[in-house]
């Protein structure tokens, strides 16, 4: 008889002792309203939007502001599916010059959704019109001498392997 009463009593004590923790809400930071002059983008201009890592002399972690301070160009380029369009951004060769990847490396361009393409450094350097273009609040890899699968939308990283 003792056992039949003891186990439910222990279970009741355990449940009651855990209950106060159930009612406590975890504090969360209140969303902040953008102040005048803030970008409407979800990322601050100081946050890295593009990294260039791997077998490089200089790893890069570039914010939107960093990219905009580089030599920005406008190029009218034929997209394999969408026809002729004008893109604004930084040529891939400028980024390659800054990062200085190993000459025999392959560059892996990766999008925010993990889609990626590989391009040998020598092929990327030979493409004078290839660029990382500013497209709305994201970056787009523009690769005119490559197929449409190389035009990576929302590119966030370049890794030399």
N, C-alpha and C positions, 0 to 999 in steps of 0.2 A: 504494500500500500504506500509506503514511504516513497518508493521510486516513481510511482505514477503521479504523485503530487510534486515531487522535487524537480523533475525535468521540465514540466510546463512552467513552473515558477522561475527556473533559471532562464528559460527562453523569454519569458515576460520581462525579466530584469534586463536582459541584453537588448531587447527591442526598445524598451523605454529609455535606456541609456543612450541609444543611438538616435532617437527621435529629435532631440534639440538640434543636432547638426543638420537635419533635413530641412529645417525652416530657415536656415541662414543663407542668404543670397550672397553669392560671390560678387564683390564690388567690381564694376567695370568702369573704364574711363568713359566719360561722357563725350560724345562726338563734338568736335570743335567746328565752329563755323569759319569758313575762310575769311580772312581779313582783306581789306582793300589792297590790291596789288598782288595778292596770292594768285598762283596759277589755278585754273579750274581743273587741272590734271590731278589724277589721284596720287601722283608722286611729286615730292618736292624737287625743285631743280637741283638740289644738292645730292639727291640719292642717285646711286649708280643705275644707269639704264642699259649700259653695255660694258661687258668685261672682255678683255683679251688676255688669255692666260695660257699656260702650258709651256712648251719649249720656245720661250721668248726671252730676249734680253731684258725687256721692260714690261712687266705686267701692267695692264691698264684697267682702271675702274672709272668709267666716264659717266658723268651726269649729263643731263640735257644741256646745261649751261656750258660744260666743257666742250661738248660737240659743237655747239653754236659758236664758240670762240675759235674753232679751227677754220681752216680754209673751206668755206661753204660754197658750193657750186650749184648752178641750175643746169640740168641736162635734159634735152628732149630725146627720149629713147623709145624704141619700138618694143612694147611688151608682147610676148609671144601669143597671148590670148586677147588682150584688151586694146591693142593698137598703140599708136603713138601717144605718149604722155610726157609731161614735163615733171621731173623729180628734182627736189632740192635736198642736199645733204653733203656728206663728206665722202670723197673718193676712198675706195678700199685701199689704194696705194698709200694714202696719207696715214691711215691706221696701221698698215703694215710697216711703214717707215718708222713710226713711233714705237711699235711693239718689238720690231726686229725679230720675227720668228726664224727658227732654223730653216735654212734654204731647202732642205729635203723634207720638211714637215708637210703634213696635210692639215688644212684648216677645217675645223668642224664648226659650222654655223648652226646655232640652236635657237629655236623660238621658245616663247614662254609656255607653249603647249607640249614641249619636248620634241617637236619635229626637228630633224637636223639633216644637213647635207654636208658632204666632204668635198673639198676642192684642194688640189695640190697648191702650195705656195707659188710655184712657178706659173701656174695657170692664172691664179688670182692677180699676180703682178703683171702678167701680159695683157690683162683686160683693163685698159685705161678708162673705160666708161663705167666699170663696176663701182658701185657705191652703196653706202648705208644712207638711205633717204629718210627724211623726217616725214612721217605720214600720220596726220592727226596727232595723237598723243603717244604713238609708238614709232618704232624704227622698222624699216623694210629693206631687205637686201635686194638690190637691183643688179641683175646679172645678165646684161644684154647679149653676150656671146654664149650663153648657156640656155638650156631648156627651162620651161616654166617651173619645173620642180625645184630649181635653184633659187627662185625668187621668194625667199623666206619672209613671211609676214611676222611682225612682232619679234624680230630677232633680238635676243638679250645677251648672247655670249658668242665669243669666237675662241676656240681652243686650238692651239697648235699641237699636233700629236706627231 
